[in-house]
Amino acid sequence: MTNLLWITAIAVALVSTPVTKKNLSASANEPAAVSTTRTNYSKGKWIKLFDGKTTNGWKTYAKDSIGGAWKVQDGMLYLDSKAKKEQKLGGGDIIHEKSFGNFHLKLEWKISKNGNSGIIFWAQNDPSKYKAVWHTGPEMQVLDNGGHPDAKIRKHRAGDLYDLIEGPDTAVKPVGEWNKTEIIAKDGTLELKLNGVTTVKTSYGDEIWYSLIGNSKFKTMAAFGRTFSGHIALQDHGDDVWFRNIQIREL
């Protein structure tokens, strides 16, 4: 190989390799193949996961219906933590009935003071095998960075790929303001955006991905981040949180 061809080959390899700040060693439990499932939606067509009026399509994980502490008002889907505590209404993480593999999700959220929540994706809807949605699906963190203790932990702040990859902490808006979020997953590349800022961009389904899991709190969960098709879920972490304009398209 000539020197010019050798240099060109190295350049192509470097450009093609996603960059993270983590150890690049592969996990011994890396699965043999990527699992994907198609939905009934047309590719490229935006659909609403929340109609702004009802909780149609959503249920509490491991339940047949959605808990009463999840309410709809003025085009918002929100968790009323006071009603959950004082009125003993059910809450819990909620999961949408449809599943997606390659997708582009958009939504807006705002969090209460000192609050914590999350947006989970690729969650597996099988309570007989998995205790919670976060046992299978990765999470984009929703947090009051200015008040919740988790903000002191790298990879636990708003916009982070929770406990896997940290992003910049400058993109999130203060408590009470709406944050625009995007999660884009396609053919082995995952990107998280918060208010127009890319907070995370990484590969998945490769040795980098499994190394991230192996260095996280999820390393003992055999099914976590292993299936790249699943459900969108919204987390009940015990604090008031609001969501609106939840829409998705299959890529």
C-alpha positions in Angstrom: 0.0 0.0 0.0 1.4 3.4 -0.9 1.9 6.0 1.9 -1.0 8.1 0.5 -3.5 5.1 0.5 -2.3 4.1 4.0 -2.9 7.6 5.4 -6.4 7.8 3.7 -7.4 4.4 5.3 -6.5 5.6 8.7 -8.4 8.9 8.3 -11.6 7.0 7.2 -11.3 4.7 10.2 -11.0 7.5 12.6 -13.9 9.5 11.2 -16.1 6.3 11.3 -15.4 5.7 15.0 -17.8 7.4 17.5 -15.9 9.2 20.3 -16.8 8.9 24.0 -14.9 9.6 27.2 -15.1 6.0 28.3 -13.0 2.9 28.2 -13.4 1.3 24.8 -13.1 -2.4 25.9 -16.0 -4.7 25.1 -18.2 -6.4 27.7 -18.0 -10.1 28.0 -21.8 -10.2 27.9 -22.1 -8.5 24.5 -25.0 -10.1 22.6 -24.5 -11.5 19.2 -27.0 -9.4 17.3 -29.1 -6.3 17.4 -32.8 -6.8 17.9 -35.2 -4.5 16.1 -39.0 -4.5 15.5 -41.1 -2.5 13.1 -44.2 -0.6 14.1 -47.3 0.0 12.0 -46.4 3.6 11.4 -45.1 5.0 8.1 -41.5 6.0 8.2 -40.9 9.7 8.4 -44.5 10.5 9.6 -44.7 12.4 12.9 -47.3 10.9 15.2 -48.5 12.1 18.6 -47.8 9.8 21.6 -49.9 12.2 23.7 -53.0 13.9 22.3 -53.0 16.7 24.9 -56.4 15.7 26.2 -56.3 12.1 27.4 -53.9 9.5 28.6 -54.8 7.2 25.7 -52.0 4.8 24.8 -50.3 5.1 28.2 -50.4 2.8 31.2 -48.4 2.3 34.4 -45.8 -0.3 33.9 -47.0 -3.7 35.1 -50.6 -2.4 35.4 -53.6 -2.5 33.0 -54.2 1.2 33.3 -52.5 4.5 34.2 -52.3 5.6 37.8 -54.6 8.5 38.9 -51.7 10.7 40.0 -50.8 11.0 36.3 -53.1 13.8 35.1 -53.9 15.8 32.0 -54.5 19.6 32.1 -54.0 22.4 29.6 -52.3 20.1 27.1 -49.9 18.8 29.6 -49.4 15.3 31.0 -48.1 15.6 34.5 -47.4 13.7 37.7 -49.2 15.2 40.7 -47.0 14.0 43.6 -49.3 15.7 46.2 -52.3 13.7 45.0 -50.2 10.6 45.0 -49.2 11.1 48.7 -52.3 12.6 50.2 -55.0 11.0 48.1 -53.1 7.7 47.7 -53.5 7.8 43.9 -51.4 5.5 41.9 -48.4 6.8 40.0 -45.4 4.7 38.8 -43.4 4.9 35.6 -45.7 5.0 32.6 -45.1 3.3 29.3 -46.6 3.9 25.8 -48.2 1.0 24.1 -46.2 1.3 20.8 -42.6 0.3 20.3 -39.9 1.7 18.1 -36.5 0.8 16.9 -35.0 3.6 14.8 -36.8 6.7 15.9 -36.8 10.5 16.4 -38.6 11.5 19.6 -39.5 15.1 20.4 -41.1 16.4 23.6 -41.0 19.3 26.1 -40.7 18.9 29.9 -40.4 21.0 33.0 -39.5 19.8 36.5 -40.5 20.9 40.0 -38.0 22.5 42.4 -35.5 19.8 43.5 -37.3 17.4 41.2 -36.1 14.3 39.4 -37.6 12.3 36.5 -36.5 10.8 33.2 -37.3 9.8 29.6 -36.7 6.1 29.0 -36.5 4.4 25.6 -36.3 0.9 24.3 -38.0 -0.3 27.4 -39.2 -3.9 27.3 -42.9 -4.4 28.3 -42.6 -7.7 30.1 -43.2 -7.3 33.9 -42.9 -11.1 34.3 -39.2 -10.8 33.5 -38.3 -7.2 34.4 -39.2 -5.4 37.6 -39.1 -1.9 36.1 -38.7 -0.1 32.8 -35.2 1.1 33.7 -34.0 -2.4 34.1 -34.1 -2.6 30.2 -34.3 0.9 28.8 -31.6 3.7 28.8 -32.7 7.0 30.2 -32.2 10.7 29.3 -32.1 12.4 32.7 -34.8 15.1 33.7 -33.6 17.0 36.7 -33.5 20.3 38.6 -29.7 20.8 38.3 -29.9 23.6 40.7 -31.4 21.8 43.6 -31.5 18.0 43.3 -28.5 16.1 44.9 -28.0 14.0 41.7 -26.7 17.2 39.9 -23.5 16.7 41.9 -22.9 13.4 40.1 -21.5 13.4 36.7 -23.7 11.5 34.2 -26.8 12.2 36.5 -27.7 15.7 35.3 -30.4 16.9 33.0 -29.6 15.9 29.4 -27.2 13.2 30.4 -27.5 9.6 29.2 -28.1 8.6 32.8 -25.1 6.9 34.4 -23.6 6.2 31.0 -22.4 9.5 29.4 -22.3 13.0 30.7 -23.1 16.1 28.7 -22.7 19.8 29.1 -24.6 21.3 32.0 -25.3 24.6 30.3 -28.2 23.5 28.1 -30.9 23.0 30.7 -33.4 25.8 31.6 -34.2 26.8 35.2 -37.0 25.2 37.2 -40.5 26.1 35.9 -39.3 26.7 32.4 -39.9 24.3 29.5 -37.1 22.3 28.1 -37.2 20.9 24.5 -35.8 17.4 24.2 -34.9 15.2 21.3 -33.7 11.6 21.2 -32.6 10.2 17.9 -31.6 6.6 17.4 -30.8 5.2 14.0 -28.6 2.3 12.8 -26.2 2.3 15.7 -26.0 6.0 16.4 -27.7 7.7 19.4 -28.0 11.4 19.9 -29.6 13.3 22.7 -30.5 17.0 22.4 -31.6 19.5 25.0 -32.8 22.9 23.9 -31.0 22.6 20.6 -27.7 21.5 22.2 -26.4 18.0 21.5 -25.6 16.7 25.0 -24.7 13.1 24.0 -23.7 11.5 20.7 -22.5 7.9 20.8 -22.7 4.6 19.1 -24.7 1.7 20.4 -24.7 -2.1 19.9 -20.9 -2.1 19.7 -18.0 -2.6 22.1 -18.1 1.1 23.1 -21.8 0.7 24.1 -21.2 -2.4 26.2 -18.2 -0.9 27.9 -20.4 2.0 29.0 -22.9 -0.4 30.5 -20.1 -2.4 32.1 -18.9 0.7 33.9 -22.3 1.8 35.1 -24.8 0.9 37.8 -26.6 -1.2 35.2 -23.8 -3.7 34.8 -25.6 -6.4 36.7 -28.8 -6.1 34.7 -28.5 -8.7 32.0 -31.1 -7.1 29.7 -30.2 -3.4 30.1 -29.5 -1.7 26.8 -29.4 -5.0 24.9 -32.5 -4.7 22.7 -32.7 -1.7 20.4 -36.4 -1.7 19.9 -38.9 -1.0 22.6 -41.2 1.5 24.3 -41.0 5.1 25.4 -41.5 5.5 29.2 -41.8 8.5 31.5 -40.5 8.2 35.0 -42.2 8.7 38.3 -39.4 9.6 40.7 -41.8 11.0 43.3 -41.6 14.6 42.2 -44.0 16.8 40.1 -43.0 16.7 36.4 -44.8 17.9 33.3 -44.6 16.8 29.7 -46.2 18.1 26.5 -46.0 17.9 22.7 -44.8 14.3 22.8 -44.3 13.2 19.2 -42.2 10.6 17.4 -41.4 9.4 13.9 -39.9 6.1 12.8 -36.7 6.5 10.9 
